[in-house]
Amino acid sequence: MKKLPLIFLLSFFSCEVIDELTDIEEIKGPCTIVLKDGSTLETTEDIELSVRTQAITYRDENKKLRSLFKDDYQSYTCGN
């Protein structure tokens, strides 16, 4: 009977992890991101958007992984 609460806890935490993984939405590039100062950032690849925090993750021209938080950008548009 002591195993039942342990199984319940493990299943609960695994659901939490799955929710975190489904928080990310992949958006097909190329994309243009308008920053708060009005300048734009162009990406040639896809971006990832955290639905929960609205943070954008992208690769720069040197293929380095970068992130922008909602306070850093005004909007984004993607696609051809």
N, C-alpha and C positions, 0 to 999 in steps of 0.2 A: 504494500500500500504506500510506502514511502517513495516509490518510484513514480507514482502518478504526478505528484506536484513537480518533480524534476522534469518530467516529460512536458508538462504544461508550460513551465518556465522556458524551456528550450524552444518550444514551438512559438511562444509569444515573442521571444527575442529574434527568432528567424524571420518572423513576419515583419518586425521592425527593420531588419536589414533589407528585405525585399522592397519595402516601401521606400527606403533611401535610394535603392538602385533605380526604381521607376520614376524618381524625381527628375531624371535627366532626359531632356528632349533633344534629339539630334536634328539639326536643321541643315538642309543641303545648301552648299555654297555655290558660287562665290557670294560673299556678303559685304555690305557696307554698314558700318557702325558709326552713328553720329555721336560724338563725345559731347560732354556738358559744355565745353568751351566753343562748340560749333564746328570744330575740325572733324574730319572723317578718317576712318580707318578702313582699309580695304583688305579682305581676306580672300584667298583663292580656294581655300578648302572649306569643309563643313564647319559649323560651330556647334557647341553644345550649350543648352540653356537649362539652368536649374529652375524648375517650375516653382519651387518653394522660395528661393532667395532671389530669382531673376538674374543671377550671375551668369555671365557669358564666358565660356572657355574656347579659345581658338589657338591656332598656330601662326606665329608671325612669319615674316619672309625668310628667316633663318631656321624655320621649323621648330622653334622653341615654343613650348606650351605657355600661354599667357591667359590671365583672367581679368575680367572687368566686372566690377560690382555695380549694382543698380545706380548707385550714387555717381558712378563714373561716366555713364552714357545716357543719352536722351532716347535713342531709338535704334532700330536695326532693320535692314531689309535684305532678303536673301533670294537667290535664284537668278536665272539668266535673264 
